[in-house]
Amino acid sequence: MDKVSFLLFVSGGLFTIGLLGVIIRRNALVMLMCMELMLNGVNLSLVTFSQQRGDAAGAVMVFLTFVVATAEIALAIPIVLLLVRQWRSLDAARYSTLRG
């Protein structure tokens, strides 16, 4: 197995583990961590394809993805903490009655 195939296999594995975590787990913080794991799998595949092609386009996209992920976490964590204070639970099913 060559290096590119191995990295793409690891990337798919990371994405799959993250997807299963989002589907199976009901804890809001664990779901956020699993979404970040999915994002890291996509970033690994972007870097792999960028390295294979020999250009920097994939690396630039990974940098932009990290910026967006940082903003997402900076907004999502305070929202989850406010929901925990109000509902006294991290269970995502309890938040289904929220509107807006």
N, C-alpha and C positions, 0 to 999 in steps of 0.2 A: 504494500500500500504506500503510495507516495505521500509527500507532505501535504499537498493541496487536498487530496481526498481525505486524509486524516483530519485536517482542520475543518473541512466542511462537515464531516461526520460528527465531530465534537460540537460544532455550531448547531447542527440539527438536534443533537442530544440536549444541549442547553435549552434550546427553544421548546423542545418537547417536554422536558421536565418542568419548565416554567408554565407551559400551557396546562399540563396536568395539575400543577399546584393551584392555578387560578380556577380551574373547573372543580376540583375536589375540595379544597380548603374553603372555609367560610370566614376565617379570621381576616379582618380588613388589612391589618399590617402585613400578614403573611401573603395576602393577595398582591399587595404593592411590591413586596420583595420578589414574588414570582414574576410579576410584570417586568421588573428590572432584569431578572434572569433571562427572560425572553428577549429583551432589548440587547443584552450582552451577546446572546447567540447571533442576532442579526448583525451586530457590530463586528463580530468575529468573521462572519462570512463576507462582509463588505471589505474588511482589511485583507482577507485572503484573496478575493478577486482583484483588489487593487494591486496587491503584491504580484499576482500572477500576470496581470496586464502590464505592470511596470509604470503605472502613472499614479498620481496622488489624489485622484478624484474620490476614491473610496475612503481614503484617510480624512479628507476634508468633510465628507458626509458623516463620518464617525464623530468628528469634532462637533459638528452641528447637532448631531443626535445627542451627544453628551450634554450640550448646552440646554437642549429641550428637556432632557431627562432631569437635569438639575432643577430647572424651573418647575417641572411637574412634581418632583418630590418636595420642593420648597412650598408648593401650594397644597399638596395632598396631605402631608403629615399634620399641619395645623387643622385642616378640615376634619381629619379622622380624630384628632384629639378633642376637638369641640363636640363631635358626635359622641365620643366616649363619655365625655362629661355629662352630656344631656341624657343619653340613653343607657349609660352604665354597662355597655356591652361592646365587644368588638365584632360580634356576629353580623355579617353583611345582610342577612335576611331580615334583621330588625330594622334596617334602614329603607326597606321597600316602600314605606308609607311617606317618605319625603317627597315633596313636590317643589318644582321650581325650574 
